[in-house]
Amino acid sequence: MEAETEIHLLIVDDDERIRTLLQKFLIRQGFLVSAAKDAAHARRLLAGLAFDLVVLDVMMPGEDGITLTGSLLREIGTPVLLLTARGETENRIEGLEAGADDYLAKPFEPKELLLRINAILRRVPPSNTDQGRPKMLYLGEVRYDPSRGEMWRGRDPVRLTATEGQLMRIFSATPGEPLSRAHLVEELGRDRGQAQERAVDVQITRLRRKIEADPKQPRYLQTVRGEGYLLSPD
């Protein structure tokens, strides 16, 4: 599946067993899937990544799923599928009133969840998903969101220094195009000179340690002899 057409789901459930089972099942169905153990964890992921749909348990410690659903509707409009315990009719009504697109009572068959997810995604206008959303850059196990300046390795955020973050924004603006050291120095707002160009080399080395499987043989942040550096995403 092409990266730009890949549907990204977020599973939010305090039950680790359920999170793991759903994540594995949905990945096998071709989705990109992240998971969060509670609303606070989900908010951190939502701050750094764009999701096409959130599968959200109603009953969680701390902020509950209904409150989070209302926030998602007001703040980013991401579709929500609520998971409720069988018999929690009041919670289902509250969830739908808060803006949830659908609900599914536990226990359920994973195939039914898949049908509900696909039904919601078919109803979502294209402008709410891929169109109008900056494309994610994929660098092997690492992904980078240019719109937010956030980098992730799997489900773990990768901390970038201010200069590393600036470099990633510069490279991601023109992926596949070599950028000279002098150009990078200028874009970073530094005074020109060999000392600053050598400082860029040091920053590139540090950035490669966070991106590359083997920083000594870079695959994604490459050196182009006589021209400088280029970012080559998947």
C-alpha positions as a Markdown table, in Angstrom:
| # | Residue | x | y | z |
|---|---|---|---|---|
| 1 | Met | 0.0 | 0.0 | 0.0 |
| 2 | Glu | 1.4 | 3.4 | -0.9 |
| 3 | Ala | 2.3 | 5.6 | 2.1 |
| 4 | Glu | 0.1 | 8.5 | 0.9 |
| 5 | Thr | -3.0 | 6.3 | 0.7 |
| 6 | Glu | -2.4 | 4.4 | 3.9 |
| 7 | Ile | -5.2 | 4.9 | 6.4 |
| 8 | His | -3.9 | 5.7 | 9.9 |
| 9 | Leu | -6.0 | 4.5 | 12.9 |
| 10 | Leu | -5.6 | 5.2 | 16.6 |
| 11 | Ile | -6.8 | 2.6 | 19.1 |
| 12 | Val | -7.4 | 4.0 | 22.6 |
| 13 | Asp | -8.2 | 1.4 | 25.3 |
| 14 | Asp | -6.8 | 0.9 | 28.9 |
| 15 | Asp | -6.9 | -2.9 | 28.4 |
| 16 | Glu | -3.5 | -3.8 | 27.0 |
| 17 | Arg | -4.7 | -7.2 | 25.8 |
| 18 | Ile | -7.5 | -5.6 | 23.7 |
| 19 | Arg | -5.2 | -2.9 | 22.4 |
| 20 | Thr | -2.6 | -5.4 | 21.2 |
| 21 | Leu | -5.2 | -7.7 | 19.6 |
| 22 | Leu | -7.0 | -4.9 | 17.8 |
| 23 | Gln | -3.7 | -3.4 | 16.6 |
| 24 | Lys | -2.4 | -6.7 | 15.2 |
| 25 | Phe | -5.7 | -7.5 | 13.5 |
| 26 | Leu | -6.1 | -4.1 | 11.9 |
| 27 | Ile | -2.5 | -4.0 | 10.7 |
| 28 | Arg | -3.1 | -7.3 | 9.0 |
| 29 | Gln | -6.1 | -5.6 | 7.2 |
| 30 | Gly | -3.6 | -3.1 | 5.7 |
| 31 | Phe | -4.0 | -0.2 | 8.1 |
| 32 | Leu | -1.3 | 1.8 | 9.8 |
| 33 | Val | -2.3 | 1.6 | 13.5 |
| 34 | Ser | -1.1 | 3.4 | 16.6 |
| 35 | Ala | -2.3 | 2.7 | 20.1 |
| 36 | Ala | -2.8 | 4.6 | 23.4 |
| 37 | Lys | -3.5 | 3.4 | 26.9 |
| 38 | Asp | -5.6 | 6.4 | 28.0 |
| 39 | Ala | -6.9 | 9.8 | 26.9 |
| 40 | Ala | -3.7 | 11.6 | 27.9 |
| 41 | His | -1.6 | 9.3 | 25.9 |
| 42 | Ala | -4.0 | 9.7 | 23.0 |
| 43 | Arg | -3.7 | 13.5 | 23.2 |
| 44 | Arg | 0.1 | 13.3 | 22.9 |
| 45 | Leu | -0.2 | 11.1 | 19.8 |
| 46 | Leu | -2.9 | 13.3 | 18.3 |
| 47 | Ala | -0.7 | 16.4 | 18.8 |
| 48 | Gly | 2.0 | 14.9 | 16.7 |
| 49 | Leu | 0.2 | 12.8 | 14.0 |
| 50 | Ala | -2.9 | 13.0 | 11.8 |
| 51 | Phe | -5.3 | 10.1 | 12.1 |
| 52 | Asp | -8.2 | 9.1 | 9.8 |
| 53 | Leu | -10.2 | 7.5 | 12.6 |
| 54 | Val | -10.1 | 6.9 | 16.3 |
| 55 | Val | -11.4 | 3.7 | 17.9 |
| 56 | Leu | -12.1 | 4.8 | 21.5 |
| 57 | Asp | -13.1 | 2.9 | 24.6 |
| 58 | Val | -15.7 | 4.8 | 26.7 |
| 59 | Met | -14.7 | 3.6 | 30.2 |
| 60 | Met | -11.1 | 4.6 | 30.9 |
| 61 | Pro | -9.3 | 5.9 | 34.0 |
| 62 | Gly | -8.9 | 9.7 | 34.0 |
| 63 | Glu | -10.6 | 11.4 | 31.1 |
| 64 | Asp | -13.3 | 9.2 | 29.7 |
| 65 | Gly | -14.0 | 8.4 | 26.1 |
| 66 | Ile | -17.1 | 10.6 | 25.8 |
| 67 | Thr | -15.2 | 13.7 | 27.0 |
| 68 | Leu | -12.4 | 13.0 | 24.6 |
| 69 | Thr | -14.8 | 12.5 | 21.7 |
| 70 | Gly | -16.3 | 15.9 | 22.3 |
| 71 | Ser | -12.8 | 17.5 | 22.3 |
| 72 | Leu | -11.9 | 15.7 | 19.0 |
| 73 | Leu | -15.0 | 16.9 | 17.3 |
| 74 | Arg | -14.3 | 20.5 | 18.4 |
| 75 | Glu | -10.6 | 20.6 | 17.8 |
| 76 | Ile | -9.8 | 18.4 | 14.7 |
| 77 | Gly | -13.0 | 16.7 | 13.5 |
| 78 | Thr | -11.5 | 13.2 | 13.4 |
| 79 | Pro | -14.1 | 10.5 | 13.1 |
| 80 | Val | -14.7 | 8.4 | 16.3 |
| 81 | Leu | -15.9 | 4.8 | 16.8 |
| 82 | Leu | -16.8 | 4.2 | 20.4 |
| 83 | Leu | -16.4 | 0.9 | 22.2 |
| 84 | Thr | -18.9 | 0.4 | 25.0 |
| 85 | Ala | -19.8 | -2.3 | 27.4 |
| 86 | Arg | -23.0 | -4.2 | 26.5 |
| 87 | Gly | -26.0 | -2.6 | 28.2 |
| 88 | Glu | -24.4 | 0.9 | 28.5 |
| 89 | Thr | -27.3 | 2.5 | 26.5 |
| 90 | Glu | -26.9 | 5.9 | 28.3 |
| 91 | Asn | -23.2 | 6.0 | 27.4 |
| 92 | Arg | -23.9 | 5.2 | 23.8 |
| 93 | Ile | -26.4 | 8.1 | 23.6 |
| 94 | Glu | -24.0 | 10.5 | 25.3 |
| 95 | Gly | -21.3 | 9.4 | 22.9 |
| 96 | Leu | -23.4 | 10.0 | 19.8 |
| 97 | Glu | -24.5 | 13.3 | 21.2 |
| 98 | Ala | -20.8 | 14.2 | 21.8 |
| 99 | Gly | -20.1 | 13.6 | 18.1 |
| 100 | Ala | -19.1 | 9.9 | 17.8 |
| 101 | Asp | -19.8 | 8.5 | 14.3 |
| 102 | Asp | -20.8 | 5.0 | 15.6 |
| 103 | Tyr | -20.5 | 2.6 | 18.5 |
| 104 | Leu | -19.8 | -1.0 | 19.0 |
| 105 | Ala | -20.7 | -3.0 | 22.2 |
| 106 | Lys | -18.2 | -5.3 | 23.8 |
| 107 | Pro | -17.6 | -8.1 | 23.4 |
| 108 | Phe | -17.5 | -8.0 | 19.6 |
| 109 | Glu | -16.1 | -9.9 | 16.6 |
| 110 | Pro | -13.0 | -8.1 | 15.1 |
| 111 | Lys | -14.6 | -8.5 | 11.6 |
| 112 | Glu | -17.6 | -6.5 | 12.8 |
| 113 | Leu | -15.2 | -3.7 | 14.0 |
| 114 | Leu | -13.6 | -3.8 | 10.5 |
| 115 | Leu | -17.0 | -3.4 | 8.8 |
| 116 | Arg | -17.9 | -0.4 | 11.1 |
| 117 | Ile | -14.5 | 1.2 | 10.4 |
| 118 | Asn | -14.8 | 0.9 | 6.7 |
| 119 | Ala | -18.4 | 2.2 | 6.8 |
| 120 | Ile | -17.3 | 5.3 | 8.6 |
| 121 | Leu | -14.3 | 5.9 | 6.3 |
| 122 | Arg | -16.7 | 5.7 | 3.3 |
| 123 | Arg | -18.9 | 8.4 | 4.8 |
| 124 | Val | -16.0 | 10.8 | 5.5 |
| 125 | Pro | -15.6 | 13.4 | 2.8 |
| 126 | Pro | -12.1 | 13.2 | 1.1 |
| 127 | Ser | -11.3 | 16.7 | 2.2 |
| 128 | Asn | -11.3 | 15.5 | 5.8 |
| 129 | Thr | -8.7 | 12.8 | 5.1 |
| 130 | Asp | -5.9 | 12.7 | 2.6 |
| 131 | Gln | -6.8 | 15.9 | 0.7 |
| 132 | Gly | -5.6 | 19.0 | 2.4 |
| 133 | Arg | -3.4 | 17.1 | 4.8 |
| 134 | Pro | 0.4 | 17.3 | 4.4 |
| 135 | Lys | 1.9 | 13.9 | 3.4 |
| 136 | Met | 3.8 | 12.0 | 6.0 |
| 137 | Leu | 7.5 | 11.2 | 5.1 |
| 138 | Tyr | 8.5 | 7.6 | 5.7 |
| 139 | Leu | 12.2 | 6.9 | 6.5 |
| 140 | Gly | 12.2 | 3.2 | 7.1 |
| 141 | Glu | 10.9 | 2.7 | 10.7 |
| 142 | Val | 10.9 | 6.4 | 11.2 |
| 143 | Arg | 8.1 | 8.7 | 10.0 |
| 144 | Tyr | 8.1 | 12.5 | 10.0 |
| 145 | Asp | 5.2 | 14.9 | 9.9 |
| 146 | Pro | 6.3 | 18.1 | 8.2 |
| 147 | Ser | 3.3 | 20.1 | 9.2 |
| 148 | Arg | 4.0 | 19.6 | 12.9 |
| 149 | Gly | 7.7 | 19.0 | 12.9 |
| 150 | Glu | 7.2 | 15.7 | 14.8 |
| 151 | Met | 9.2 | 12.5 | 14.3 |
| 152 | Trp | 8.3 | 9.0 | 15.4 |
| 153 | Arg | 9.9 | 5.6 | 15.4 |
| 154 | Gly | 7.1 | 3.2 | 15.6 |
| 155 | Arg | 4.9 | 4.4 | 18.5 |
| 156 | Asp | 7.7 | 6.3 | 20.2 |
| 157 | Pro | 8.4 | 10.0 | 19.6 |
| 158 | Val | 11.9 | 10.9 | 18.6 |
| 159 | Arg | 13.1 | 14.1 | 20.3 |
| 160 | Leu | 14.7 | 16.6 | 17.9 |
| 161 | Thr | 16.8 | 19.5 | 19.0 |
| 162 | Ala | 15.9 | 23.0 | 17.7 |
| 163 | Thr | 18.5 | 22.8 | 15.0 |
| 164 | Glu | 17.7 | 19.2 | 14.0 |
| 165 | Gly | 14.0 | 20.2 | 13.7 |
| 166 | Gln | 15.0 | 23.1 | 11.5 |
| 167 | Leu | 17.1 | 20.8 | 9.3 |
| 168 | Met | 14.2 | 18.4 | 8.9 |
| 169 | Arg | 11.8 | 21.1 | 7.9 |
| 170 | Ile | 14.3 | 22.4 | 5.3 |
| 171 | Phe | 15.0 | 18.9 | 3.8 |
| 172 | Ser | 11.3 | 17.9 | 3.9 |
| 173 | Ala | 10.3 | 21.0 | 1.8 |
| 174 | Thr | 12.3 | 19.6 | -1.1 |
| 175 | Pro | 12.8 | 15.8 | -0.7 |
| 176 | Gly | 15.1 | 14.2 | -3.2 |
| 177 | Glu | 16.9 | 17.4 | -4.0 |
| 178 | Pro | 20.5 | 18.0 | -2.9 |
| 179 | Leu | 21.0 | 21.0 | -0.7 |
| 180 | Ser | 24.5 | 22.6 | -0.3 |
| 181 | Arg | 26.1 | 23.3 | 3.0 |
| 182 | Ala | 26.0 | 27.0 | 2.2 |
| 183 | His | 22.3 | 26.8 | 1.5 |
| 184 | Leu | 21.7 | 25.0 | 4.8 |
| 185 | Val | 23.7 | 27.6 | 6.7 |
| 186 | Glu | 21.7 | 30.4 | 5.1 |
| 187 | Glu | 18.3 | 28.6 | 5.8 |
| 188 | Leu | 19.4 | 28.1 | 9.4 |
| 189 | Gly | 20.0 | 31.8 | 9.7 |
| 190 | Arg | 23.7 | 31.5 | 10.5 |
| 191 | Asp | 26.6 | 33.6 | 9.4 |
| 192 | Arg | 28.3 | 32.2 | 6.3 |
| 193 | Gly | 31.7 | 30.6 | 6.6 |
| 194 | Gln | 33.6 | 27.3 | 6.7 |
| 195 | Ala | 33.2 | 27.0 | 10.5 |
| 196 | Gln | 29.4 | 27.1 | 10.1 |
| 197 | Glu | 29.4 | 24.6 | 7.3 |
| 198 | Arg | 31.4 | 22.2 | 9.4 |
| 199 | Ala | 28.9 | 22.8 | 12.2 |
| 200 | Val | 26.2 | 21.7 | 9.8 |
| 201 | Asp | 28.2 | 18.5 | 9.1 |
| 202 | Val | 28.1 | 17.8 | 12.8 |
| 203 | Gln | 24.3 | 18.4 | 13.0 |
| 204 | Ile | 23.8 | 16.1 | 10.0 |
| 205 | Thr | 25.8 | 13.3 | 11.8 |
| 206 | Arg | 23.6 | 13.7 | 14.9 |
| 207 | Leu | 20.4 | 13.7 | 12.9 |
| 208 | Arg | 21.5 | 10.5 | 11.1 |
| 209 | Arg | 21.8 | 8.7 | 14.4 |
| 210 | Lys | 18.1 | 9.3 | 15.0 |
| 211 | Ile | 17.0 | 8.4 | 11.4 |
| 212 | Glu | 19.3 | 5.7 | 10.0 |
| 213 | Ala | 19.6 | 2.1 | 10.9 |
| 214 | Asp | 23.3 | 2.4 | 10.1 |
| 215 | Pro | 24.4 | 6.1 | 10.4 |
| 216 | Lys | 27.8 | 5.3 | 8.8 |
| 217 | Gln | 26.0 | 4.1 | 5.7 |
| 218 | Pro | 23.0 | 6.5 | 5.4 |
| 219 | Arg | 20.1 | 5.4 | 3.3 |
| 220 | Tyr | 17.7 | 8.4 | 3.9 |
| 221 | Leu | 19.9 | 11.4 | 4.7 |
| 222 | Gln | 22.5 | 11.0 | 2.0 |
| 223 | Thr | 25.7 | 12.8 | 1.1 |
| 224 | Val | 25.9 | 13.9 | -2.6 |
| 225 | Arg | 29.5 | 14.4 | -3.5 |
| 226 | Gly | 30.2 | 18.0 | -4.6 |
| 227 | Glu | 26.6 | 19.1 | -3.9 |
| 228 | Gly | 25.8 | 18.6 | -0.2 |
| 229 | Tyr | 23.0 | 16.6 | 1.4 |
| 230 | Leu | 19.6 | 15.3 | 0.4 |
| 231 | Leu | 16.7 | 13.6 | 2.1 |
| 232 | Ser | 15.5 | 10.5 | 0.3 |
| 233 | Pro | 12.2 | 9.2 | 1.9 |
| 234 | Asp | 10.6 | 5.9 | 0.9 |
